Amino acid sequence: MNRKGIRLIAIGLCAMFLFAAVRPVIFAQAAGGSSGARSALEELQGAQEETLYILTGADGAPRKVISSGQLTKKDGTVPSEADLEKELPIGLDITYRLNGKTVTAGELAGKSGRVTVRFDYTNQQSRDVTIDGKKESIYVPFTVMTGMLLDNKKFQNIEISNGKLIDDGGHTAVIGIAFPGLQENLAADPGKLEIPSFVEMTADVQDFSMDMTITIVTNALFQELDTGELDSIGDLSESLNDLTDAMDQLMGGSNQLYDGLNTLLNKSGDLVSGINQLATGAKELKAGAGSLDEGAAALQAGAAQLQTGLDTVVSNNSSLINGAAQVFNTLLSTANTQLAAAGLDVPAMSIGNYADVLNGVIASLDETAAYQQALATVTAQVEEQRDYITEQVTAAVRGTVTQQVTSGVEAEVRNAVKEQVVAESEERIRAAVTEAVRESVTDAVIQALGIEGITTKAEYDSAVASGQVAEETQAEVSAAIEAQMQSEEVLQEIEEQTQSQIAQIEQKVDELVSAKMQTEEIQGIITAKTEEQMQTDEVQDQITLNTEAQVQKAIADAMESDAVQSQLAAASEGAKSVIALKTSLDSYNAFYLGLKSYTAGVAQAASGAGELKAGLDSLRDGSEKLSSGADALCDGVLTLNNGAPALVDGVTQLRDGALRLSDGLKEFDEKGVQALVDAVDGDVDHLLERVRATADVSKEYQAFPEMKEELDSQVKFIYRTDPVKKEK
């Protein structure tokens, strides 16, 4: 593959390799707090470059900005924190959800459940460029990496979008990466290549708390890209095909490597197990060989005494066996009598059949068997009543449905009647009340003005009609009347009288509604709607579920009844008694069989006592050689056993590494190679133009243009959030 193709593909894939740089920062948190994290971050970024630390709250809002060196403006003054914060490249917004509900960090502290922590990054730095003759805004291509260290005792089933998880047993390092603004820069179709602009961690949490998180922001990714090499694209498609073929071969080989190492690890376990067993046996052999050598002499001396004693015991074997058999038969006869007295009809028991007979009795009285038999009987009885239960449940459901339908129909009728009666009457009532109040107000005004010979509205109207009232007086009266009519007191009186009469009409509405509800028409509607609801799947399912619940309750109630419980108790007690009887007989049978075995063994021992004496002579000679060889064997096996764990650890590490390699290659192929191949399939010229523009903007980016000109444009930004802990 040519260098140009490799450069372009690297742009889409390099994010995966940046994860390795974050792990020291994460573990620095656990090792040394903020000072340890800062030391690790400075080592990661390089001491020769400027680093800005942004201390934020748990929600990502900046609180303080700290420079690793001494930034100065061109005029020699030191910038304020406000100046630095204004030029920050990325806006960080951290949100929290508990069981799907959005909460604040303070509300989440100490809580348990399914927790999601989301880091959204907003690119705050863009430049206007010209692409294909069109002016467009291109974001400075920042790479954003966020890391956190989680306690495995609190966090389980951890998931991370756009990132990796590194588990060391006690803690899990969570590392996520994003490229805010790069999706827009490349105008990439999200359906083919989705470039992340956020990181989201989800886990099952107990007593939530979280130490600080670290977010690194840098534009170094595009800084080294030589845009001059992007002019020729003739062989880019061929290069991508070569890359796809190579990835297929590489993934196939990594899978074979993992399978082979897995087989080796399995066999290593067998080997270690065998070595451990061998070491244990070697120790036992060494101890036993010494004991054997010491005891061989004693055995040799006592062999003659053993032979004499065995001959004496053999002479009494017949008497012992006959006496034991007589006792056994007496016990069995007594057991037959007890079982018959308890009402159990069983065959006569003998030494040969007593175990089978009693096992059959115990099986018939078994608590589980008795329970299952009672349950089957009760269930059959209840099932005979299922139709009746269904009718009762249906009637109850119908009553509920009828009540609901009646309430709905009554509401509709009430609205219709009220609309018809009240709406038509309200305007008329208000006009009538207003006119009545106006007459009272007119009387009061006339009396208050003291017009000679006039005290009522009727007298006033008559005087006006006959020309006895001057126009000035009429105007004064009209103005006073209108002023009174617009007063708050009069308006309130009009409203109260209007509402009082409307209330009387609404009372009449209740009577009309009650009468309407009793009509055949409305009752027919209620019946029809009730039947319609009763036939719906929802109601039928409810009837089925309620019926089954009632059936199961009836079965449970019957099983808890005194009659069934007494039956089960009697069977259980009977089984216990028979089990105790069989246990007693089994104990004696063990003694009886042991006695027969003992007497047979004694006879064999007596016949072999002479052979034992001769063999012990040879044993003593060989025990000395065996003890010496066992010492040497034990030392060698222990040396082998001490080296076995190192072998297994090595094979395990190699196998785990091969698995991570295989998984990583698969993810590299799916999320990197194949996504990039799909993304560049089409308008490659346009894509290269946008890549070139993105790289140029990155190189032209000056973090603090008002600072000294010699300031390196590759300023690194590190955001450190406050921890989330429950207040004490």
C-alpha angles and dihedrals in degrees: 000000000000123000094249093057091047093051093052094045090048090062091064096041108036092090090076092060093050091069090076090063094057100058096078089054093052095049090044086066092059094041102047116000118227095338091050091048092049092050092050092046092050090051090049095050098041126252093248094065131075116253126193119202116206113197110204140179122255088271093056096254110143116251103169138003119212127186121213089215136017113289114194134182123241089262090056098252124129113247119240124241088254089057091051095044091051090060097046109136099216133039111217121207118179119192131182133209128190115198089340096311121113113240137167122255090252092052091049096051111108094008126123131215141071105335129192122192113189127192113199116190123203117197106225098180122076137151132206113242137166117246120180089344093307126110111236137168114243122192121227101257103243122179111216121197122183124190136181136173116227128196109238090213089066104027122060134167091021118192128185130192116217093003153065138263122220114192119193094177100260099043139023120219109215114202124181133177134198140173107210111202096011092102089058093042093056094036085224120179105245088214090064105027121012113191109200122239097177142039122220126189121193127183145151104256137194117199095350119232129145132192121224120301124222123218120187120199122191139152093206093110095078094028095090097040111120103217091190089073092058094074097090117060102158095114099034095103091049089049092052091050090051089050092051092050091047092051091052091054093044094051091048091053093047091052091052090048092052093047091051094048091046090055090048091051092050091051090045089059090053090048094051091046090052092048091051091051090047092051092050091048092047091055092047091046091052093050092043094049091055092048091046092054092049094047098043092080093049091049091049092053094046097046093090093050090049093054092052093049094047092054089056093050093048090059089063099046098101094051092051095050095046092051093049092050091052092053091047092053090050091054091049092051090052091049091052090053093050094049092049090050089053090056096253115138106211134155119262109277126230135177089267101047107026094099094054092045095051093043089057091051092048092049091054091051096042111137093226094048091047091049093049091049092050091046092052091051094047092045092052091050093050093045088058087063095047094105091052091047090050090053092051093047091047091051091051092048090046090054091053093046092047090051091050093047092046091052091050094047092046090053091052092048091047092051091049095048094043092049091050098044106030098038091053094046104041097073093045092047093048091050093049093047091047092051092049092049090047090057091052091047091048091053090049093048093048091050092046093052091050099223106188115256094359123100105150139050091246091055090046093050090049092049091048091050092052093048095247094126120072118234091241090057092046090052091049091050093048092049092049092048093050091046090053092045090055094047118114092239094055094042089051091050091051091050094048093049091046093050091045092056091043089053089055089052091048089053086056087050090060090054091048091049092050090050092046092051091058094055120111090240095059094040088052091052091050091049093048094048091046091053090046091053092045090058096052119110090240095057093041090051089050091052090049093049094045091048092051090047091052091047092051091046091052090051092048092048091050092049089052093050120117092244096056094040091051090051092051092046092052092050091048094050092047091051090050091053094049091046089053090050092050091047090055092048091046090055092054091043089055089053091047094049090044090053092052091048091047094052092047090049092049090054091050091045092052092052091048098043092095092050089049091057092053092045093051090061090058091042093058091052093050097042092068092055092044093053092052093048093045091058092055093044093051093052092051095046092050090054089052091047093053091057096047098083091055089054093051093044090053094048091046093052091047092049093047090048091051090051092051089047091052093046092045093050090049092051090043089054097044100040099028118025099029094040090051093047090053092045096053094043101112128012099031093160092059092046092052091050090054092046089051091049091048092051092047092051089050092053093046093048113116111189094208110016092180091058126083114309093232092062111121111250090218095081111162120221121205119188116200118188128208115258120256110233136155113260113248 
